[in-house]
Amino acid sequence: MKYIFLFIWLITTVCHVAQSQVSPEKIKFVRQGVQRLIFDEKQSIHLAGIEPANIIGMSAMHPITHDMDEHAKVIVNEDKLQIQSTKESQTAIWFGGFNAFATYSIDLASSTGEGEIGFQFSDANNKEQFFVKVGFNGSMLTEVKLRVIKNAGVIVDKSIAVNLDEKKSLKGKIILQMLGSGFTLYLQDQGLPQVIGQSDFNTYLDLREKRYIHSFQSQLFVHLKGGQLDIKKVEMALSTGIGLSDIRAITYENGDPMIDQGRLWYTMSIRGRALDHHIQGVFSMNPTVFDVKLEGIILFDRNDGILRNEVATHLFYDRKNKVWRGLTTGFSAFANPAKEKKQLLAIESKKDPRFGFSTMTAAPIDMVGDIEDPHILFDSAANKWRMLTCENLNGYKAVVLESDDWNKGYKKIAGPVAQNSTGTSIQKIGDQLFCFSGSSDRKIYIYSYPGLHEVGSLQMDLAPWDETSGTRVWPNVVQLPDGYPIRYIALMMDRFNYPGLKGPNWTYGAIYLYHGYE
């Protein structure tokens, strides 16, 4: 009798396990919300600025430099910074240090007369200077210029204006999105910020070099030919930029999603323009709501004096070794393609890199080429590190690799798959791991792990694309632990580019939240 009961218990247990293991293509994902974070002030992480209403001791708080015989009058009047001159003058007002990956803004109340307003970044001796200037005549915008001085000599002084074929009023916010090797300049009065200037400048000064972050300072630049400017505020901050993409949950070394302080943690690319103009952001979200929050940015240090803005990162916390590790994609190589190659990099930090401004050491892992979107975990059953990534093999195709070490020696064990792949990730559904990828053919594919046999595609009631947009999104499916009102969520982006930019444009992306139901 005892053996009969044992046999029944075993059968019951096996049946229960089989019934509880859902296959991911059977999960129905229902869209819950969508939002595009465009220089979202609620999300900005303050670095420095000028707040006229809170200035006491202007000469110490915001030292003023006059570069012509005529000195403009600089005062605070009705909670605005007022710069006034009846003759030609040139004034620089200090407001902070320097960061080549920050967003700078001037909230302009009014302008009269003629002149220029913008930003000056320079060393203490003004031997190296970097100016971004907006020209005005009365209340009208007339020009956007870049001026760079090196070794006390002018190496470039040119127009970088775009979209100035129509008359534009100079009012509202001037927003400078610094992007490491380039920048985009916007003007925002009502509605979306409008692109008015852009530049790739790293051939003049590579402001990613640590020596500039260590020595440069930021000043409000004003050149008047007789006139007055009233300024509400100047700010330097880490911002959400104009679009987000490459969304991936931060995990532990075994691939489990990190839930810390009641929040899921994500890496997302804060988008600029071209492939070298993005920044690795870190965001958090309470998985029961849609309160995505910018927590910080991460730059990557290869010990050659440059901080690089790589993206498409998978970040994990290695609990055994008590260190933050991961893989990232070397898109910043496109800033200097004659000398650098796109490749995967192993990253590491003993400090928690999720908050504020962080750097992680980065090193090549001998995976050079058109390879991107890596996801890594330690498979204890195989006693191997496993990586899912996509490689350009007549189109991006998912492959699985493995190694005895997390940061070297990877060999392919599965793939490439037949379908186009992007945003590759390994996720646990039930007690099994599966591989997910976006694609160019309006499907999110699901594959077995680690063999990459096709299982099916993700069911969504409203996909994050339509007939006018690209579909190579990142699936980013996460299974939540017991106790949550939702078992599965997916946080994805779309591929709608920001309007008004010239040349390469991979800005993307609103973010879309889905709940998954069995």
N, C-alpha and C positions, 0 to 999 in steps of 0.2 A: 504493500500500500504506500509506503514511504517513497518508493521509486516512482510510483504513478503520479503522486502529488508533485515530486520534483520535475518529472517530465512535463506535466501540465504547466508548472510555474515557468519552466524554460521556454515552452512554446508561447505562453502569454507574454513573457518579457520580450522575446524576439519579435512577436507581432506588434507589440507596443512601440518598440524602437523603429520598426519598419514604417508604422503609421505616422510617427512623430517626425520622421525625416522627410521634409517637404523638398521637392525639386524647385529650384528658383524660377524656372519658366512658368510655374503654376501660381506664383505670387502675383497679385494684382496691385500695381502701384498707381495710387490716385494722387493727382496734383493737389497740393494744399495752398501754395502761395508762390509768388514770384516778386523779386525786387532787383533793381539795378542800382548799385551804390556808386554815385557819381560825385566825387569830392564831398562825401557825406560828412558834414560838420559834426554830427553826433558821434561819428566814428573816429574823428581825427585825434591823433596823439600829439599833444603840444610839445614843441621843442623850444621856440623862442618867438619874439615879436615885439611890437609896439602897441600898447594900449593907452591912448592919450589920456583917458579919464583917470588913469591910475598912476600918472607920472608926478613924482615929487623929486626934484633935483635932476632936471633934464640933463645937465652937463655931465653928471656922473653916470646916470642910467643909460643915456643914449648920446654918447659923444658925437659932436658935429665937426665935420671937416669941410672947409671951404677951399675950392681949387682954383678960384679966380680972385682978382683984386676986389671985385664987388661981392659982398657977403649977403646972402639972402637972410631975411628975417624968419626965424623959426620959433613958433610959439604954440601953446595949446589954447584953443579958443572954442568954447562950447563943446567940449569933449572931442574935439578934432585937432589933429596935427596940421598946422597951417604953415605953409612955406610960401613966402612972398618976396618978390624982387621987382624993382622998377627998371633995372638994367640987367644985362646978361650976367648970370651967376651959375655956379655949379656946386652942388652941395651933396655930401654923403652923410647919412645918419645911421650910426651903428645900431644893430638890433640883435645880433646873435652870432654863433659860430657857423660852421658850414657843413652841409651834408649833401653829397651829390645824388642822393636818392630821396630827398625830401620834396615836399610841395610848398612853394612860397606863394603868398598872395598879398595883394594890396587892395583894400576896400576903399575905393575912391569916391568921395562925396561930390566933388565938383572940380572943374578946371577952367581957368581963364587965361588969356594971353597965348603965348607960344612957347613950346619947349619939349622936353622929354622927361619921362618918369620910368623907373624900372629898378633893377637890382644890380648891385656891384658886389662881386666876390673877389677878395684880394688878400695878399699877405700884408704884413705890418709895414713893409717898406714900399709897397705898391710896385714892386718889380714885376710881379705877375698879377694881372687883373683880368676879370671876366665880366663883361657888361651885357645885360639884356635890357634893351631900351624901347619904349613905346613913344613915338612922337605924337604931338597933338597941336592943334591950332584951334583955340577956343574950346569948344566941347567936342570937336571932331578928331578922330584918330587918323593920323596921316602916314605913319611908317612904323615898322618894327625892325630893329637892327641888333646885330651881334658885333661886339667889339672885343678883341682879345689882345692883351699886351703881354709879351714875354721878354724877359731880360731888358725891360724898360723900353722895348720897341713894339710898335703896332704890327701884328702879324695878320690880322684880319679885321676889317671894318666894313660890313656889308649888310644889305637888306636880307632879312629872313622872313619877310611877310608872306602870308598866304591868305587868300579869300578877301583881299582888300579892294576888289574890283567894284564893290558897292560901298557907298558911304556908310561909315559906322560912327556912332556916338561913343565917345570915351567916357563911360560912366559904369558904375558897378564894380565888379571885382576883376582885377588882372591876376590870373592864376598861372604860375610857372611850375610845371610838372617836370622836375629833374629826374632823369632816367639813366644815370651813370655815364653813358657815352653819347647821350643826346638829350633833347628836351622838347616839349611842346608848350606853347604859350596860348592861353585862352582868355577870352573876355566874356564875363557873365553879368548881364543886367537882369533880364527876365528870361525865364526858360532855361534851356540847356546852355552850358558854356560853349562859346563859339571859338573855333580854332582861328588864330590870327598870326601865328608864327611857329616855325619848327626848325630844328637844326641838329645835324650830327657833327659834333665838335671835337671828338677825341683825337683827330689828327692835329689839332691846335694845342689843346691841353687835355691830357687824360685825367679827368677829375676823379676817376676811380682810385687813383693812387692815394695811398694812405697819408702821404705828406701833405696833400691838400686838405684832407679832413683834419689833420693835426694843426695846420698853420693858417688856413684861410678863414676869413670872417665875412659876415654878410651885412650889407648896408643898403638902406633905401637911397637910391640915386635920383637926384632931381637936377635937371638942367633947364633953367628959365632964361628966356630972352625978353623978359618982362612979363609978369603974370603972377598967378596965384594958384596953389593947389590946396585943397582941403581933404584930409585923409582920415577915415574913421578908424582904420586898424591895419596893421601889418602883421602877418603871421608866417611862421615856419613850422611845418608839422609833418608827421607821417600820415599819409592819407590813403583812402580806398582807390584813388585814381578814377578812371573812367569806365572800367569794366574789370570783371574777375573771371578767371578760368582755372583749369588744371586743378580741380578740387580733389583733395585726397585726405582721408582721415589719418590723423597721427595715431600710431599703434604702439603696442609693446612688441618685443622681439619675436613673439610667436604669432603675430598678426592680429591679435585681439585689439579692437578699438579702444583708445584711451578715453575713459570717462573720469574726469578730474574736476573737483569743485562743482559736481553736478552738471558738467558740460562736456560735450564732444569737442575735440580739437582738430583743426584742419590746417593744412597748407593750401594756399591758393595763390595763383599768380596775379599780382596787381599789374594790370596791363597798361602799356604805353602805346608804341606804334609798331616797330619792326621787331625782329626776333631777339635783338640785343637790348631792347628797351622795356623790359619787364622787371618786376621786383618780386622776390619771394615773400609773400605775406603769411602771417599766422592769424587765424581766426578761431573763435569759439562759438558754440551754440548750445543752448538748452535743447535736448532732443525732443522735448514735448511741445516746443513752440518754434518760432522762426525769428529769433533775436540774434542774428549773425553779428558778431562784434570783432572789429579789428583789435588784435592784441599786440602785434609787433611785426617787424620785418627781420629777415635773416640775410646777411651777406656772407660770401665764402672766400676764405683766405688760403691761397696756395703758396704762401710764404715767398712771394716775389714782389711784394710792395703794393699789390693791387687788391682791392676788395671787389669781388665780382658778383654781379646780379644774376646768378643762375636761378632757374625755376623748374617746375615740374618735379618737385622734390617729394620723396617719401621719407618722412622723419619717424623714427621709432626710439623708444626708451629701452635700453638693454638692462633689464633688472639684475641679471647675474653680475655684470661688470659695472653697474651703476654709472652708465654713461649714455649720452644721447648720440645716436648714430643714424645713418641713412644713406640714400643715394640721391644724386641730383643730376640734372642734364645741363651740359655746358653750352647753353645758348649764347652766352656772352662772347663766345669766340667770334660771332659774326660782327663784333665791333672791330676786330683786327684779323680778318680772314687770311691775310698773307702770312701771319705768324702763328695763328692758333687754329685748332681743329675742334669741331664739335665732338664731345665724348661724354661718357658717364663718369661721375666722380663720387668717391666715397667721402662722406662728411662725418665729423665727430666734434663733440663738445662736452666737457664736464659740467659746464654751467647750463642751466635750463634756458634754451634759446627761444622760448615761446613769447617772451615779453619784451616790449620796448625795442631797442636797437641792439641786435645781436650779430655776432660773427661765429662761424664754424670753420674749423680747418677742413681743407678739401685736398684730395689727392687722386690722380688718375688710377684706374683699375684695368688698364689695357683694353678698354672697349671704346676705340676711336671710330667715329663714323656717324652715319645718320641713324642713330639709335636714341630713343627717348622714352619717357614715361615709365621709369622703372618702379617696381614694387617688390619689396624684399621681406622675407620672414625666415625664421629658423624652424625647420620641420624636425621635431624631436623624434618622430617615428623613423625617418630616414637618416637622422643624425647629420643633416646637411642644411646649408643655407640655400634657399631657393629664390630665384628672381624671375618675375614675369615682366617682360618689356616688349617694345615693338621696334622692329628694325625695318629699314627701307629696303625691301627685296621686291623690286617692281611694285612699289606701294608698301605702305607700312603694314607689317604682319606680326602678329603676336608670336613670341617664342618663350620657352621656359629654359632656364639655365640653373646649374647647381654648382656648389663649391664647398670645400671643407672650411673655408674662411669667408667671413662676411664681406671682405674688401679686396679679394683677389682670386684669381684662378677659376673663373666661371667657365663651364663647358655646357654646350647646348644639349638638352635631353628631350625636348619636344618642340614641335613646330618646324617651320612656320605654318600657321593656319592658312586656309584658302582665302578668307575674307580680309578686306581692309580692316586695320585695327588702330585704335588710339585710346589713350586714357586707360591703359591696361591695369587691372587690379585683382588681387586675390582676396576673396571674402568668404567667411564662414556662414553657411546657411544650415541650420540645424547643427549637426556634428560633423558636417563635411565641408571641405574647402572647394570652392569653385573659382574659375577664372572668368572675368568680365572684360569686355572691351566695347568701346564705341566703334563706329564704322562710317564709311562714306555712303552706305546704301540704306540709310534710314532704319537701321536696326541697332539695338544693343545686344551683342552676342554673349552667350553663356557657354563656357567650355568646361570640361572636366579638369580636375587638378590631380597630378601634374601633366597628364597626357595630352591635354588640349583637344579632346574629342568634342565635337559640337553637341551641346545639350539642347539648345533652343535659343530663344530670344526673350528679352524682358517685356512683360506686359505693362503698358502705360495707357492711362485714359487720355492724356494730353501730353504728347512728347514735347521736349524743349526745342522744337524746330517747326518750320512750315515749309511750303514749297519755294520760298524765296531765300532760305538760309541754309548754311552748311549743317551737317548732322554728325560730325566726328566729335562727339561730346565725351565727357568722362562719366561713367555710370555711378561710381562711388556709393555702392550699396553697403549699408551697415546693419548688422543684426544687433538689437539691443538686448540686455540681460532681462531676466524675469523681473516683474514689478513695474515695468513701464506700460503705459496704455497702448503703445504701438510696438509691434514686434520688429518691424523693419522700416528703415527710412533710407531715402536716397537724396543726395544733394548734388544737383547737376547745373551746368551752365548752358547758355546758348552761344551761337557764333555770329551774332549781329555786330558788325563793325561800327565804330563811332564815326559819325559823319564829319566831313570837312577836312580830314587829313589827306596829305598828298603822299604818293608813293606807297611803299609796303604798309599794309594796315592789317594787323592781327590783334585788334583791341578787345573784341568780344565784350562782355558777356554779362547778361543778367543771370541771377542764380534762382534755381527752381527747387522747391522742397516737395518731396513725395512721401506718402505713407504707404507701406506695403501690407496687404492683408491676404491671408491664406484662404 
